[in-house]
Structure formats: structure tokens, C-alpha cells
């Protein structure tokens, strides 16, 4: 079994800026040391855009910007 590594996953309401995660109403985040993956995380966003982001120690930070609008 592999050793736990710092891992983060985020989902939240998108504001269209693509400026990163945090601060939006209805955010979900899982952040800690995991052997497989972080999550699942959820946000209730009917008719809204969402942003998703993730990060591990073996890869750079990723932020989708606003996606799945509608």
C-alpha cells in the first residue's frame, strides 16, 4: 500500500472569474493525507456554474474555472 500524501479536491459555485477556489456560497472541500484520492465533495448548484479544483504533491494545482453552466 502506498503512503498517504497531501491531496485536495474542491467544488463550488463559479463566479465566472476563474480566479481560484474558496469563498463562494455552497463550497465543498476535502483536504488531507490520502492513499488514493480526496473526496467526494458536492455542491448544490441548479442553474449555476461551478468551479472544480485539485492539488497533490506530485502534480501542480488545477482549477477548471467556471464549467457546467446552466
Biopython code that builds the backbone (N, CA, C, O; Angstrom):
import numpy as np
from Bio.PDB.StructureBuilder import StructureBuilder

atoms = [
    (1, "UNK", "N", (0.845, -1.179, 0.000)),
    (1, "UNK", "CA", (0.000, 0.000, 0.000)),
    (1, "UNK", "C", (0.890, 1.241, 0.000)),
    (1, "UNK", "O", (1.935, 1.278, 0.649)),
    (2, "UNK", "N", (0.448, 2.254, -0.744)),
    (2, "UNK", "CA", (1.248, 3.479, -0.821)),
    (2, "UNK", "C", (1.055, 4.346, 0.421)),
    (2, "UNK", "O", (0.059, 4.231, 1.135)),
    (3, "UNK", "N", (2.025, 5.205, 0.653)),
    (3, "UNK", "CA", (1.978, 6.108, 1.804)),
    (3, "UNK", "C", (0.997, 7.252, 1.525)),
    (3, "UNK", "O", (0.883, 7.694, 0.382)),
    (4, "UNK", "N", (0.295, 7.732, 2.538)),
    (4, "UNK", "CA", (-0.601, 8.872, 2.347)),
    (4, "UNK", "C", (0.168, 10.116, 1.906)),
    (4, "UNK", "O", (1.264, 10.385, 2.397)),
    (5, "UNK", "N", (-0.418, 10.872, 0.976)),
    (5, "UNK", "CA", (0.174, 12.117, 0.513)),
    (5, "UNK", "C", (-0.860, 13.246, 0.608)),
    (5, "UNK", "O", (-2.060, 12.995, 0.504)),
    (6, "UNK", "N", (-0.398, 14.488, 0.806)),
    (6, "UNK", "CA", (-1.326, 15.614, 0.860)),
    (6, "UNK", "C", (-2.080, 15.761, -0.471)),
    (6, "UNK", "O", (-1.468, 15.840, -1.536)),
    (7, "UNK", "N", (-3.391, 15.796, -0.392)),
    (7, "UNK", "CA", (-4.252, 15.858, -1.570)),
    (7, "UNK", "C", (-5.450, 16.750, -1.261)),
    (7, "UNK", "O", (-5.949, 16.752, -0.136)),
    (8, "UNK", "N", (-5.915, 17.510, -2.259)),
    (8, "UNK", "CA", (-7.052, 18.398, -2.065)),
    (8, "UNK", "C", (-7.975, 18.310, -3.267)),
    (8, "UNK", "O", (-7.513, 18.226, -4.406)),
    (9, "UNK", "N", (-9.287, 18.329, -3.015)),
    (9, "UNK", "CA", (-10.284, 18.479, -4.069)),
    (9, "UNK", "C", (-11.317, 19.498, -3.606)),
    (9, "UNK", "O", (-11.682, 19.538, -2.431)),
    (10, "UNK", "N", (-11.786, 20.322, -4.545)),
    (10, "UNK", "CA", (-12.713, 21.402, -4.236)),
    (10, "UNK", "C", (-13.780, 21.478, -5.312)),
    (10, "UNK", "O", (-13.496, 21.228, -6.484)),
    (11, "UNK", "N", (-14.996, 21.817, -4.932)),
    (11, "UNK", "CA", (-16.062, 22.164, -5.865)),
    (11, "UNK", "C", (-16.880, 23.286, -5.230)),
    (11, "UNK", "O", (-17.144, 23.266, -4.028)),
    (12, "UNK", "N", (-17.272, 24.248, -6.033)),
    (12, "UNK", "CA", (-18.068, 25.359, -5.504)),
    (12, "UNK", "C", (-18.747, 26.117, -6.610)),
    (12, "UNK", "O", (-18.508, 25.851, -7.788)),
    (13, "UNK", "N", (-19.592, 27.058, -6.249)),
    (13, "UNK", "CA", (-20.278, 27.881, -7.231)),
    (13, "UNK", "C", (-19.274, 28.766, -7.944)),
    (13, "UNK", "O", (-18.462, 29.431, -7.301)),
    (14, "UNK", "N", (-19.325, 28.778, -9.271)),
    (14, "UNK", "CA", (-18.406, 29.593, -10.053)),
    (14, "UNK", "C", (-18.909, 31.014, -10.179)),
    (14, "UNK", "O", (-20.109, 31.250, -10.321)),
    (15, "UNK", "N", (-17.983, 31.962, -10.126)),
    (15, "UNK", "CA", (-18.365, 33.362, -10.298)),
    (15, "UNK", "C", (-17.965, 33.881, -11.667)),
    (15, "UNK", "O", (-18.151, 35.061, -11.964)),
    (16, "UNK", "N", (-17.412, 32.999, -12.514)),
    (16, "UNK", "CA", (-17.015, 33.387, -13.854)),
    (16, "UNK", "C", (-15.623, 33.965, -13.959)),
    (16, "UNK", "O", (-15.135, 34.191, -15.066)),
    (17, "UNK", "N", (-14.967, 34.213, -12.830)),
    (17, "UNK", "CA", (-13.647, 34.838, -12.868)),
    (17, "UNK", "C", (-12.536, 33.834, -13.144)),
    (17, "UNK", "O", (-11.488, 34.200, -13.676)),
    (18, "UNK", "N", (-12.759, 32.554, -12.783)),
    (18, "UNK", "CA", (-11.697, 31.568, -12.923)),
    (18, "UNK", "C", (-10.525, 31.831, -12.010)),
    (18, "UNK", "O", (-9.423, 31.333, -12.244)),
    (19, "UNK", "N", (-10.756, 32.613, -10.970)),
    (19, "UNK", "CA", (-9.665, 33.081, -10.128)),
    (19, "UNK", "C", (-9.271, 32.145, -9.001)),
    (19, "UNK", "O", (-8.458, 32.527, -8.159)),
    (20, "UNK", "N", (-9.801, 30.960, -8.953)),
    (20, "UNK", "CA", (-9.402, 30.046, -7.898)),
    (20, "UNK", "C", (-10.550, 29.704, -6.986)),
    (20, "UNK", "O", (-11.668, 30.185, -7.171)),
    (21, "UNK", "N", (-10.279, 28.880, -6.011)),
    (21, "UNK", "CA", (-11.334, 28.357, -5.158)),
    (21, "UNK", "C", (-11.435, 29.121, -3.853)),
    (21, "UNK", "O", (-10.539, 29.874, -3.471)),
    (22, "UNK", "N", (-12.551, 28.902, -3.185)),
    (22, "UNK", "CA", (-12.748, 29.446, -1.844)),
    (22, "UNK", "C", (-13.607, 30.689, -1.826)),
    (22, "UNK", "O", (-13.563, 31.517, -2.736)),
    (23, "UNK", "N", (-14.392, 30.801, -0.762)),
    (23, "UNK", "CA", (-15.164, 31.999, -0.540)),
    (23, "UNK", "C", (-16.541, 32.020, -1.155)),
    (23, "UNK", "O", (-17.315, 32.929, -0.855)),
    (24, "UNK", "N", (-16.888, 31.070, -1.997)),
    (24, "UNK", "CA", (-18.202, 31.048, -2.619)),
    (24, "UNK", "C", (-19.204, 30.310, -1.750)),
    (24, "UNK", "O", (-18.851, 29.354, -1.059)),
    (25, "UNK", "N", (-20.448, 30.753, -1.784)),
    (25, "UNK", "CA", (-21.515, 30.085, -1.046)),
    (25, "UNK", "C", (-21.659, 28.644, -1.556)),
    (25, "UNK", "O", (-21.648, 28.419, -2.766)),
    (26, "UNK", "N", (-21.792, 27.680, -0.660)),
    (26, "UNK", "CA", (-22.046, 26.303, -1.060)),
    (26, "UNK", "C", (-20.818, 25.506, -1.416)),
    (26, "UNK", "O", (-20.927, 24.482, -2.091)),
    (27, "UNK", "N", (-19.638, 25.947, -0.978)),
    (27, "UNK", "CA", (-18.394, 25.241, -1.302)),
    (27, "UNK", "C", (-18.317, 23.880, -0.634)),
    (27, "UNK", "O", (-18.879, 23.669, 0.441)),
    (28, "UNK", "N", (-17.615, 22.960, -1.282)),
    (28, "UNK", "CA", (-17.257, 21.688, -0.686)),
    (28, "UNK", "C", (-15.777, 21.449, -0.889)),
    (28, "UNK", "O", (-15.270, 21.646, -1.993)),
    (29, "UNK", "N", (-15.075, 21.030, 0.145)),
    (29, "UNK", "CA", (-13.648, 20.776, 0.026)),
    (29, "UNK", "C", (-13.272, 19.593, 0.901)),
    (29, "UNK", "O", (-13.795, 19.423, 2.002)),
    (30, "UNK", "N", (-12.358, 18.780, 0.395)),
    (30, "UNK", "CA", (-11.758, 17.707, 1.173)),
    (30, "UNK", "C", (-10.257, 17.861, 1.026)),
    (30, "UNK", "O", (-9.734, 17.849, -0.088)),
    (31, "UNK", "N", (-9.569, 18.004, 2.132)),
    (31, "UNK", "CA", (-8.144, 18.309, 2.130)),
    (31, "UNK", "C", (-7.489, 17.500, 3.240)),
    (31, "UNK", "O", (-7.903, 17.589, 4.396)),
    (32, "UNK", "N", (-6.476, 16.716, 2.905)),
    (32, "UNK", "CA", (-5.797, 15.920, 3.918)),
    (32, "UNK", "C", (-4.783, 14.982, 3.302)),
    (32, "UNK", "O", (-4.398, 15.147, 2.145)),
    (33, "UNK", "N", (-4.348, 13.993, 4.074)),
    (33, "UNK", "CA", (-3.398, 12.986, 3.601)),
    (33, "UNK", "C", (-4.174, 11.726, 3.231)),
    (33, "UNK", "O", (-4.836, 11.124, 4.077)),
    (34, "UNK", "N", (-4.087, 11.332, 1.957)),
    (34, "UNK", "CA", (-4.844, 10.196, 1.441)),
    (34, "UNK", "C", (-3.943, 9.233, 0.680)),
    (34, "UNK", "O", (-2.939, 9.645, 0.098)),
    (35, "UNK", "N", (-4.299, 7.951, 0.683)),
    (35, "UNK", "CA", (-3.535, 6.961, -0.084)),
    (35, "UNK", "C", (-4.059, 6.812, -1.501)),
    (35, "UNK", "O", (-3.344, 6.298, -2.361)),
    (36, "UNK", "N", (-5.295, 7.248, -1.774)),
    (36, "UNK", "CA", (-5.854, 7.117, -3.125)),
    (36, "UNK", "C", (-6.297, 8.462, -3.680)),
    (36, "UNK", "O", (-5.684, 8.968, -4.619)),
    (37, "UNK", "N", (-7.351, 9.054, -3.119)),
    (37, "UNK", "CA", (-7.854, 10.323, -3.623)),
    (37, "UNK", "C", (-8.655, 11.028, -2.532)),
    (37, "UNK", "O", (-9.091, 10.410, -1.561)),
    (38, "UNK", "N", (-8.839, 12.334, -2.714)),
    (38, "UNK", "CA", (-9.689, 13.117, -1.812)),
    (38, "UNK", "C", (-11.111, 13.116, -2.361)),
    (38, "UNK", "O", (-11.322, 12.905, -3.556)),
    (39, "UNK", "N", (-12.074, 13.350, -1.493)),
    (39, "UNK", "CA", (-13.462, 13.435, -1.935)),
    (39, "UNK", "C", (-14.247, 12.221, -1.504)),
    (39, "UNK", "O", (-13.724, 11.371, -0.783)),
    (40, "UNK", "N", (-15.465, 12.125, -1.919)),
    (40, "UNK", "CA", (-16.151, 13.024, -2.844)),
    (40, "UNK", "C", (-16.597, 14.311, -2.162)),
    (40, "UNK", "O", (-16.757, 14.364, -0.943)),
    (41, "UNK", "N", (-16.792, 15.343, -2.972)),
    (41, "UNK", "CA", (-17.338, 16.614, -2.492)),
    (41, "UNK", "C", (-18.526, 16.975, -3.378)),
    (41, "UNK", "O", (-18.592, 16.574, -4.540)),
    (42, "UNK", "N", (-19.449, 17.727, -2.823)),
    (42, "UNK", "CA", (-20.678, 18.052, -3.528)),
    (42, "UNK", "C", (-21.019, 19.519, -3.352)),
    (42, "UNK", "O", (-20.629, 20.140, -2.363)),
    (43, "UNK", "N", (-21.745, 20.070, -4.310)),
    (43, "UNK", "CA", (-22.325, 21.405, -4.188)),
    (43, "UNK", "C", (-23.674, 21.371, -4.900)),
    (43, "UNK", "O", (-23.804, 20.786, -5.975)),
    (44, "UNK", "N", (-24.661, 21.995, -4.299)),
    (44, "UNK", "CA", (-25.982, 22.100, -4.901)),
    (44, "UNK", "C", (-25.994, 23.363, -5.740)),
    (44, "UNK", "O", (-25.872, 24.461, -5.196)),
    (45, "UNK", "N", (-26.139, 23.236, -7.067)),
    (45, "UNK", "CA", (-25.995, 24.398, -7.938)),
    (45, "UNK", "C", (-26.907, 24.328, -9.155)),
    (45, "UNK", "O", (-26.419, 24.448, -10.278)),
    (46, "UNK", "N", (-28.213, 24.137, -8.977)),
    (46, "UNK", "CA", (-29.088, 24.100, -10.158)),
    (46, "UNK", "C", (-29.093, 25.446, -10.881)),
    (46, "UNK", "O", (-29.303, 26.488, -10.260)),
    (47, "UNK", "N", (-28.861, 25.420, -12.194)),
    (47, "UNK", "CA", (-28.858, 26.635, -12.988)),
    (47, "UNK", "C", (-27.652, 27.521, -12.796)),
    (47, "UNK", "O", (-27.652, 28.656, -13.271)),
    (48, "UNK", "N", (-26.624, 27.048, -12.119)),
    (48, "UNK", "CA", (-25.421, 27.842, -11.831)),
    (48, "UNK", "C", (-24.208, 27.238, -12.527)),
    (48, "UNK", "O", (-24.251, 26.103, -13.002)),
    (49, "UNK", "N", (-23.133, 28.006, -12.582)),
    (49, "UNK", "CA", (-21.830, 27.483, -12.994)),
    (49, "UNK", "C", (-21.124, 26.968, -11.743)),
    (49, "UNK", "O", (-21.374, 27.445, -10.636)),
    (50, "UNK", "N", (-20.244, 25.995, -11.929)),
    (50, "UNK", "CA", (-19.429, 25.511, -10.817)),
    (50, "UNK", "C", (-17.952, 25.633, -11.188)),
    (50, "UNK", "O", (-17.604, 25.734, -12.364)),
    (51, "UNK", "N", (-17.101, 25.621, -10.183)),
    (51, "UNK", "CA", (-15.652, 25.525, -10.360)),
    (51, "UNK", "C", (-15.174, 24.288, -9.636)),
    (51, "UNK", "O", (-15.658, 23.968, -8.550)),
    (52, "UNK", "N", (-14.226, 23.592, -10.235)),
    (52, "UNK", "CA", (-13.600, 22.445, -9.570)),
    (52, "UNK", "C", (-12.099, 22.677, -9.556)),
    (52, "UNK", "O", (-11.542, 23.268, -10.481)),
    (53, "UNK", "N", (-11.449, 22.206, -8.495)),
    (53, "UNK", "CA", (-10.012, 22.381, -8.362)),
    (53, "UNK", "C", (-9.444, 21.172, -7.625)),
    (53, "UNK", "O", (-10.162, 20.472, -6.910)),
    (54, "UNK", "N", (-8.162, 20.940, -7.805)),
    (54, "UNK", "CA", (-7.490, 19.851, -7.115)),
    (54, "UNK", "C", (-6.004, 20.074, -7.070)),
    (54, "UNK", "O", (-5.449, 20.846, -7.852)),
    (55, "UNK", "N", (-5.358, 19.383, -6.136)),
    (55, "UNK", "CA", (-3.911, 19.520, -5.992)),
    (55, "UNK", "C", (-3.362, 18.304, -5.255)),
    (55, "UNK", "O", (-3.992, 17.790, -4.330)),
    (56, "UNK", "N", (-2.191, 17.853, -5.671)),
    (56, "UNK", "CA", (-1.450, 16.819, -4.949)),
    (56, "UNK", "C", (0.012, 17.233, -4.893)),
    (56, "UNK", "O", (0.422, 18.174, -5.573)),
    (57, "UNK", "N", (0.798, 16.531, -4.084)),
    (57, "UNK", "CA", (2.224, 16.854, -4.006)),
    (57, "UNK", "C", (2.968, 16.412, -5.249)),
    (57, "UNK", "O", (4.079, 16.882, -5.495)),
    (58, "UNK", "N", (2.381, 15.512, -6.050)),
    (58, "UNK", "CA", (3.059, 15.038, -7.258)),
    (58, "UNK", "C", (2.592, 15.759, -8.509)),
    (58, "UNK", "O", (3.129, 15.506, -9.588)),
    (59, "UNK", "N", (1.605, 16.653, -8.407)),
    (59, "UNK", "CA", (1.170, 17.419, -9.568)),
    (59, "UNK", "C", (0.833, 18.841, -9.141)),
    (59, "UNK", "O", (0.583, 19.109, -7.965)),
    (60, "UNK", "N", (0.831, 19.732, -10.099)),
    (60, "UNK", "CA", (0.511, 21.130, -9.819)),
    (60, "UNK", "C", (-0.960, 21.303, -9.501)),
    (60, "UNK", "O", (-1.778, 20.412, -9.735)),
    (61, "UNK", "N", (-1.277, 22.466, -8.965)),
    (61, "UNK", "CA", (-2.651, 22.864, -8.696)),
    (61, "UNK", "C", (-3.410, 22.981, -10.015)),
    (61, "UNK", "O", (-2.866, 23.469, -11.005)),
    (62, "UNK", "N", (-4.648, 22.540, -10.029)),
    (62, "UNK", "CA", (-5.511, 22.667, -11.194)),
    (62, "UNK", "C", (-6.807, 23.333, -10.807)),
    (62, "UNK", "O", (-7.427, 22.935, -9.821)),
    (63, "UNK", "N", (-7.243, 24.347, -11.558)),
    (63, "UNK", "CA", (-8.543, 24.975, -11.366)),
    (63, "UNK", "C", (-9.224, 25.052, -12.721)),
    (63, "UNK", "O", (-8.646, 25.559, -13.682)),
    (64, "UNK", "N", (-10.454, 24.550, -12.801)),
    (64, "UNK", "CA", (-11.169, 24.491, -14.057)),
    (64, "UNK", "C", (-11.684, 25.838, -14.532)),
    (64, "UNK", "O", (-11.972, 25.992, -15.719)),
    (65, "UNK", "N", (-11.810, 26.822, -13.642)),
    (65, "UNK", "CA", (-12.600, 27.991, -13.971)),
    (65, "UNK", "C", (-14.065, 27.579, -13.970)),
    (65, "UNK", "O", (-14.380, 26.467, -13.547)),
    (66, "UNK", "N", (-14.958, 28.426, -14.424)),
    (66, "UNK", "CA", (-16.384, 28.090, -14.407)),
    (66, "UNK", "C", (-16.702, 27.086, -15.521)),
    (66, "UNK", "O", (-16.362, 27.288, -16.687)),
    (67, "UNK", "N", (-17.364, 26.005, -15.118)),
    (67, "UNK", "CA", (-17.740, 24.936, -16.055)),
    (67, "UNK", "C", (-19.166, 24.481, -15.772)),
    (67, "UNK", "O", (-19.761, 24.868, -14.766)),
    (68, "UNK", "N", (-19.704, 23.668, -16.653)),
    (68, "UNK", "CA", (-21.023, 23.058, -16.492)),
    (68, "UNK", "C", (-22.086, 24.097, -16.161)),
    (68, "UNK", "O", (-22.914, 23.890, -15.273)),
    (69, "UNK", "N", (-22.056, 25.214, -16.879)),
    (69, "UNK", "CA", (-23.018, 26.287, -16.616)),
    (69, "UNK", "C", (-24.408, 25.911, -17.130)),
    (69, "UNK", "O", (-24.559, 25.302, -18.189)),
    (70, "UNK", "N", (-25.409, 26.290, -16.353)),
    (70, "UNK", "CA", (-26.765, 26.073, -16.818)),
    (70, "UNK", "C", (-27.562, 25.343, -15.868)),
    (70, "UNK", "O", (-28.737, 25.080, -16.121)),
]
sb = StructureBuilder()
sb.init_structure("model")
sb.init_model(0)
sb.init_chain("A")
sb.init_seg("    ")
for serial, (resi, resn, name, xyz) in enumerate(atoms, 1):
    if name == "N":
        sb.init_residue(resn, " ", resi, " ")
    sb.init_atom(name, np.array(xyz, "f"), 0.0, 1.0, " ", f" {name:<3s}", serial, name[0])
structure = sb.get_structure()
